[in-house]
């Protein structure tokens, strides 16, 4: 099992390019089940999660080829309408096949998902969305079984603005008879791209990028190609790395308009920012100012940046409060950051951070994707050597993060083999 060894204290400088957004591609790939034919996705990140989705689709008879940051899919030969546990257990995004399967084929058997070490993240919103569209739902031995002769439009009000439930319901509705309205829909860039891709396939969708999406069902769709948007969380992670360990770091091939909340907080921390059309240059503050953060649905501060911000505030000049209003128990990184010398006090969904002048290297363990990123960031500025174990979590969402950080001057290496 691989681990990272980081020798802290190196100042970061230089330019780094952001990969395609995994959370966007993982929604686009299942959308190919809505119409048989050939698709090509450019700017595809090379990640474990993309491989997992590819294998899931292949288990259904879909042809998937990954090469040179592109994914090619031929969905003409789909022969099974089941997402088995062996694939779904590795990644929660696998549930995205539910909507397309029931929407086009009238049947779906999807294992209840896994893939995360923290928190209850219920799938009831996904189930209720397709149920209101007319699907009959049964839960049998850990599987969601959905059946429908033909879906019909409905008004669906999401109790929580869920990205996954919005995407799944939208994909189920595009081939349904009549009009579907999704209220309290997610507005994240990944959902916007999925909606725009469905329109390219022939869907009729209004209200894109708003919290009220209206879908007029069509009889058939057709294949299309797409270029995956940049990963806003990867971009935010590198910007925080620059704020902590810079120097000056230029993050290229990103979308500054997708990063407004993160950029505002970095500005409050006294980082110097220069924005281009597809780039952000950050110069580390001379003295990091403490800044409170509360996560919120987009366009608010993303929960996927909460752990990285906690690491950042651990070296600020003063105390701050980090509150996660999306997931109340997403704090597995806290005890590991404490091992590195961070002064953190966790209380339910709140962490009180007392900034320290120095962190100290230690052996720490990754527990989930974003927690892992926070440990890397802390290791970059810690005195001595930090070992981050179980970095397969990082490989789910960051493409060659150690290579990109080394290009900025970090002393970080991946070591394969047993953990000690």
N, C-alpha and C positions, 0 to 999 in steps of 0.2 A: 504494500500500500504506500503510495507516494506521500512525501512530506516536503515542505519548503523549509530551507534554512536561510535566515535573513541576518545579515550583520548590519545593525542599525547605524544611523548617524550620517549616512551619505546624503548630500543635498541633491535634489532632483532638478534637472534642467533639460529642456529639449522639447521635442514634438512627438505626439503619440496619436495614432488614428483609431477611431472607434469602429467596432465591428457592427454588423447588422443586429437588430433587436430580436433576441430569441423569443420573447413573449409575443412579438408580432408574427414571426415565422411559424410558431407553434399553433397559431390560429389559422394562418393561411393554408398550411398543408392539409388539414382535415377538410377545408372548404372544397378541395378538389374532388371529394366524394359526391358533391352535388351535381356534377356533370361529367360524363365519361370523356376522356381525351387526354391530350398532352399539355403539360404546364411546365413553366420554367421560372424559378425564383432566383434572382440575382442578389448579391450582397448577403448571402446566407452565411451566418457564423458557423464555424466548425466547433461544435459543442456536443457534450454527451446527451443533452436533452433532445437535440435535433436528430441524433442517431437513434435515440429511443423512439421518437415519433416515426422515424423512417421504418424501423423494424415493426412497429405496430401496424402501420399501413401495409407493409409487405405481408404481414400475417393474414391480411384480408384479401390478398391477391393483387394488390396494387404494386406497380413497378416504381421503385424509387432509386435514383442515382445521385450520389453526392460527389461533386468534383469542383475544384478550383473556385470555392466560394459560390457555388451554384447548386441548387437542388432541382432535379428534373423528375417529374411525376407523370406516369401514365395510369390513369384510373379506369381505363376501359375494361380491365380484366377482373374487377372486384368480384369475389366469389363467396366471401364470408362477411357477415354483418355483426361480428363479435369482436370486442376488445378484451382479451383475456388478462387475467390477473398478473401473469408473468411479465407483461409489458406495463400495465397500468400502475402496478405497485411502485414502479421506479419514478413516476412523474405524474403529478396531479393534472397537468394540462392534457393528458390523454382523454379526459372526459369530453374534450371538444369534439370527438367523433359522434357523440350522442345526437346532437342536432342535425348534422348532415345525413346520418344514417336513417333516422326516423323521418326526416323531411323528404328524402328522395326514394328510399327503399321501403318505408313503412314498417321497418323492424330494426331494433338495436338491442344488443345484449352487451352491456358495458360493466366491467368490474368497478366496484366502488374504489375510488382512487387512493393512492398513498403518495410517497415521495417527499414528505417533509417531516422534520424532527420536532416541530413545534406546533402546538395549538390546534384547536378544533376549527376546521375550515369547511363548514357543511356544504353538501351538494344539493340541499333541498331546493334552493332557488333554481338550479338547472332543471330539476325534476318538475317543479311546479310550472316552469315556463312551458315545457313541452306538453305537460298535462293540460294546461289551459288552451293549448292549440289543438287538443282533441286526442292526444295519445293516451292509451291505457297503460298504466305503469304498475309493475309488480317488482318487489324486491325478493330475490330468491338466492339464498346461499352466497350472499355478498355481491350479487349482480343486480344491476338495474336492467329490467326487461321492459322495453317500450314497444307497443304495437299500435298501428293506425292504418286504416284503409286510405284515408286522405285527411291531412291536417286542414284546419280552417282558421281564419284570422280571429284574433281576440285582443282584448285590452289587457295588458299585463303590467302590473305595478310592482316593481321590485322593492321589497322591504329594505334592502341594502343595495347601494350602487355597486354591484358586482361586475367586474370585468368579464369573468368567465361565464356567468349566467347571461349577461348581455350578448356576448358573442354566440353562445350556444342557441339562445332563443332566436337571435337574428338569423342564424343559418337554417334553423328549422322553419322559420316563417317565410323565407323568400320563395318557396315553392308551394306554400299553403294557399287555399282558396280564400279570396277576400283580403281584407285589410287588417294588419296587426299594428298595434301601437304599444311601444315599450316605454313606460314612464319610469322616471328615476334611473334612466339608462346611464351606464358608465360613459365617460367622455375621454378616456385615456387615448393617447395617440395610436396605441396598438388596435383599439376598437375602431377608431376612425379609419385606419388603413384597411382593416378587414371589411368595413362597410364600403369603402371606395373600391376595393377589389371585387366585391360581390356585384357592385354596379357595373364594373368592367365586364363581368360575366353575363350581364343582362338583367340583373335584379333592379327593382324599382324601390329605392330607399330615400326617404326624406328626413330632414332633421339631423343629418350627419354632423358630428361634433357638438351636438346639444344633448340635453338629458331627456329629450322626448323624440324617439325615433319612430317614424311611420313607414310601414312596409306594405306595398301592394304586391300580392303574390303573383308570380308569373308561372306559365306552364313548363318552360324549359330554360335552362341556362347553357352557356357555352364556355369552353376553356379560355383562359387568358394567362398572360405572364405578369410578373410584378417584381419590383425591386424593393427589398426589405428596408424599412426606415432604420436610421441609426439607433443604437441602444442607448437610451437616455440614462439608464442606471449605470451602465459602464462609464459613460461620459462623466456623470456626477461623481463616481468613485475616483476617477483619475483627477478631477478637479479638487476633490478633498485631499487626495494624496499630494497634489501640488501646494495646497494651502498649508498642509502639515509639514512637508519636507522640502519645499522649494526655497530658493530658486524661482525660476519662471518656467512654467509648463504650458505648452500650447496643445490643446485638445482639438484635433481636426476631424472632419467627416462626422460632425454632430449637428444637432438641431437646437440652437440656443433657445428657440421659441418653445421647445419642449422642456426647458430647464429653468423656467422663470422663478419658481419657488426656491430652488436650490441656489440659484445665482443671487437672489435677494438676501438669503441668509449668509452666503459667503461675503457679500458686500458688508453686511452688518458686522461680520467678524473682522473686518478691515482688510480683507484681501483686495488686491487691485485686479480689476477685470477689464479686458478689452474684447468686445464681441465683434465677430465677423459674420458673414452670411452663413457659413457652415463651420465656424470655429469659435473657440473661446480660449483666450490666453489669460492665465492667472499667475500673479506674483504673490508669494506668501506674505502674510502680514509681518511687520516687525515685531508686533506683540499681538497674539491672538486674543480677541475680545470674546468674552462668554456671550453666547446667544441661545436663548430658549427656542425650542422647536416643538411643535405639535403636529403629528402627521395628519393628513386629511386626504379625501378623495381628490383626484385630479380636477383642477390644476393646483391643488395644495401640495404641501411637502410630502413626498412619497414615503410610504412605509418601508419600501425597499432601500431607502437611504438612511433609515433611522440608526442602524448599527454603526455605519460609517461616521455619522455625525456624532454619535456618542464617543467614538474613538478620538475624533477631532477635538471635541470639547474637553477631553481628559487632559489635554496639554494647554488649555486656555488659561488666561490670567484672571481667574475668578471662578465663580460658581454659576452653573446653568441648570436648566431643567429640560429633560427630553421626555416627551409624552407621546405614546403611541395610541391614537384614537381609532385605529383600524383593527389591529390585533393586540389584545390586552396581555398576551403572554409571549411576546416575541423578544425575549431578553436572554436567550441562552448564551449570548456573547458576554454578558456582564461578569459572571464569575471568572471567565478566561481573561478578560481585560484587567480584572483585579489582580490576577496572577502576574501581570506585566507592570503592576504598580499604579494602575488607575484607581482613583478614589471615587467609588460609585456606591450609591445607596438606592437599591431597587425597592419600590413600594407599589405593588400591583402593576399598573401600566405606566408607571412613572419612574424615571431614574434621575436622581439628583447627582450632578457631576461637580466635583470640586477639582478644579484644574491643578495639575501638578507640573512642576518644572521639568521633571524627568520621569520617563518610564524605563524599566529595566527588562532586559531579555529574559525569557523563560520558555519552557515547553508548554504549549497550549494546544487545544484540540478543537477542530472545526465541528460544528453541530448542524449548520445549515448554510445555504449559499451566501447570504448577506452577512451573517455572523462571521463567516470565514474571511470575507473581505475586510471587515473591521480589524481582525487580528493581523492581517497583512499590513494594513495602514499603521497600526500601532507598532508593529515590529520594525517598520522603516525608520521610526524616530527613537526607538528604545536603545538604550546603551547596551552594548554587548550583543549576544546572539539569541535570536528567537527561533524556535522550531515550531512550525504549524503542522499538526498532524491531520490526517484524513482530508487531504486537499481535493479528493474527488468531488466534494461538494462544489468547490470553485470551478471545476471543469464543466459543471452543468451550465454555468452562466457567464464565464469569462474566458474568452479565447486567448490562450497562451499569455496569461496575465504576467507571469514571471519574465517572459521575453520582452513584453512591452515595458515593464518596469525597469529591466536592465538597460533598455535603450535610453532611459531617462537618467541613468547613473546609479540605480539601486544595486546593492549587493545582495542578490537573491538567487538561489538555485533550487531546482527540483531534484530530489534524491529519491530514486526508486528503491523498492524493497521493503523489508520489515521495519516496523516502528520500534523504537527503543525507548 
